[in-house]
Amino acid sequence: MAGSYNSQKTPTRRDVLKYGGAVTGSGLMGGCAGLSGSDSESTPTNDTTEESTETSTESTSYSVTMEPTGTVEFDSVPERWIAYDGSYADMGVALGQADGMTGIGGADRYYTHLYDELPGVTVDTDPIESSPEVRTKEEFYELDNDVHLYDPYMLINWFDWDESDIEEISTNVAPFVGNLIFRRSDSWHDYRYYTLYEAFEKVAQVFQEQQRYEAFKRLHDEFIADIQTQLPAADERPNVFLTYGVTEEPDEFTPYRLNDRGTSKKQWRDLGVNDALGGTDIENQSTTENTDLDYEGLLELDPDVILFRNFAEMSAAEFRDTVLAYMEDHPVGSQLTAVQNGRVYRGGYLHQGPIHNLFLTERAAKQIYPDVFGDVTGDTELFDRQRVADIINGDF
């Protein structure tokens, strides 16, 4: 049902079932430029979409090309699958594949409660709760999936795998298809990045759900275009400071520049917000350097809006009663314009797929431009929940 990285391999149960395929190209992970040093499609800032699906001469066979794994051939559509993070898991749900999800690489950053707002859409969380951190070879063998929506170089650089481990799982279980896209600050990621919808299109090719993808993209493009026609002029937009919340009583603030084209900041780019760090020499947070600000440093910036990540499970009211309330009582924090105006909000998810992004963009529009789109505490809906649910359920 899925492919592998080495066509000359020891026969497995999948071979007996005439299951399998191969990556096109020489060497481990064919087109990968990462640790293997082979050619990449582009620098990490290139978002050009390439022709990526080649239909085999066999009627049931097809292939998908995505960096860093190159071209992976499938003999049939995967039924059992797993994603590392919430962005790729959300893509699978959007494509109507929720029933095939067997677990996830990091359940702590995959938020399924948003699906409750979509009529007729349900996601069984039992597999996620049973397998919430799938990162070892033993777990990959046990789950026996048909495709792994993981960037394999993430496993190598974060969880001490090596290339032989990737090849082993690809050969004996199923291939990897995926690219770490939520940020663009990892030095080891020296191959092509993808935008949210470019990656979503690749996953649609994996599941042969191109029509669902196109329907979702039309909805998204119309939604974003409608919002952007209503935005105030650039010089009338607030300055926004994005940080990461560690506790409900924040005393240090990790700065994030909004011009990073990682998918975790997509809504802020689409909304054209002004970055409070623009024109300063304050460095962006990265995996190798931490440049936290204290209250005095934040007061020098004095942003109009402050956004905190890492409070996804809190409601807006709970956030105001804890984080904002603490800042209002702080002797320096209380002097911040954003605090005085009550414009301190939850900042969205690190890992967002196409469904999450619709909800987070709607929320962000209300946070940043309440005079245009309504207050964040209101019940005004900026996109059609029923239309989203219909696409997920195959009615489009």
Buried (B, 14 or more C-beta within 10 A) or exposed (E): BBBBBBEEBEEBEBEEEEBBBBBBBEBBBBBBBBBBEBEBBBEBEEEEEEEBBEEEEEEEBBBBBBBBBBBBBBBBBBBBBBBBBBBBBBBBBBBBBBEBBBBBBBBEBBBBEBBEEBEEBEBEBEBBEEBBBBBEBEBBEBBEBBBBBBBBBBBBBBEEBEBEBBBBBBBBBBBBBBBBBBBBBBEBBBBBBBBBBBBBBBBBBBBBBEEBBBBBBEBBEEBBEEBEEEBEEEEEBBBBBBBBBBEBEBBBBBBBBBEBBBBBBBBBBBBBBBBBBEEEEBEBBBEEEEEBBEBEBBBEBBBBBBBBBBBBEBEBEEBBEBBBBBBBEBEBBEBBBBBEEEBBBBBBBBBBBBBBBBBBBBBBBBBBBBEEBBEBEEEEEBBEBEBBBBBBBEEB
